Amino acid sequence: MVRGPNPIDVHVGSRVRLRRTLLGMSQEKLANALGLTFQQIQKYERGMNRIGSSNLYKISQVLDVPVEFFFDDMSKELAEDLIPPRPEDSFDMRQIGKRETVQLVRDFYAIKDEETRDQIFSLIRRLGGEKAESKH
């Protein structure tokens, strides 16, 4: 099955091309700054090759824009169509870094009595709709 480039890669590549041309920079100059060939830059800009995270970061530095710039103006439909939905019961990892989550974990482990911690853990699981287990 022959498929074209990923639409997100095309969008990111077009944003690289936009910024590069706004700066009046040639593909060759950008390539040299990144240690790549200008052909590789051409492939990035057309979305034919996916830009790895380290190269995207380097490109953002050379073009003096935040990494988010490359995703600006992406249609909501494009993002939604290409990113598979998370299952209803999956955990949102963005919650890990929240201040309240960190404080909850600190407070939980500040409880010295292990049996009390186990009871609190079981209560939280029951309140969250999961079957409680005695040990975690």
Secondary structure, DSSP 8 states (H G I E B T S, - for coil): ------HHHHHHHHHHHHHHHHTT--HHHHHHHHT--HHHHHHHHHTSS---HHHHHHHHHHTTS-GGGGGTT--HHHHHHHS----TT---GGGTTSHHHHHHHHHHHH---HHHHHHHHHHHHHHTTS---S--
